[in-house]
Amino acid sequence: SRLPNNINFSLLDCKSGDLENQFENFAYSSGSACSSQPREPSHVLKAIGVDDAVAENTFRIGLGLHISEQEVRDFCERLIIA
């Protein structure tokens, strides 16, 4: 029961907000999908038991309908560098 075009990552060695420039050409979000308030750990992640340290280092990527295989490869390369 999830959207097949969204994926959530937690990178414990860096803050998710610090990665925005790394993924500027992708549908990147480090905040809650339903909030434009200042960044705090997602209430959804907290509700499912994710602790604050992990939630603060979590971000979401959305893949569009017309995304190419090369764009997915580009994302993966940037993720490895991050």
GINOR-V703608 format. One record per residue. RES is the residue in three letters. PSI is psi as a letter, one per 30 degrees, with the letter a starting at -180 (NA if undefined). BURIAL is I if it has 16 or more other C-alpha atoms within 10 Angstrom, else O. Layout:
# GINOR-V703608
res & psi & burial
RES & PSI & BURIAL
RES & PSI & BURIAL
This chain:
# GINOR-V703608
res & psi & burial
SER & i & O
ARG & l & O
LEU & k & O
PRO & f & O
ASN & g & O
ASN & k & O
ILE & k & O
ASN & k & O
PHE & k & O
SER & j & I
LEU & j & O
LEU & f & O
ASP & f & O
CYS & l & O
LYS & k & I
SER & e & I
GLY & f & I
ASP & f & O
LEU & f & I
GLU & e & I
ASN & e & O
GLN & e & O
PHE & h & I
GLU & f & O
ASN & g & O
PHE & l & I
ALA & i & O
TYR & k & I
SER & k & I
SER & f & I
GLY & l & I
SER & k & I
ALA & f & O
CYS & g & O
SER & k & O
SER & g & O
GLN & l & O
PRO & k & O
ARG & k & O
GLU & l & O
PRO & k & I
SER & k & I
HIS & f & O
VAL & e & O
LEU & e & I
LYS & e & O
ALA & f & O
ILE & g & O
GLY & g & O
VAL & k & O
ASP & l & O
ASP & e & O
ALA & e & O
VAL & e & I
ALA & e & I
GLU & f & I
ASN & g & I
THR & k & I
PHE & l & I
ARG & k & I
ILE & k & I
GLY & k & O
LEU & k & I
GLY & l & O
LEU & e & O
HIS & g & O
ILE & k & O
SER & l & O
GLU & e & O
GLN & e & O
GLU & e & O
VAL & e & O
ARG & e & O
ASP & e & O
PHE & e & I
CYS & e & O
GLU & e & O
ARG & e & O
LEU & e & O
ILE & e & O
ILE & e & O
ALA & NA & O
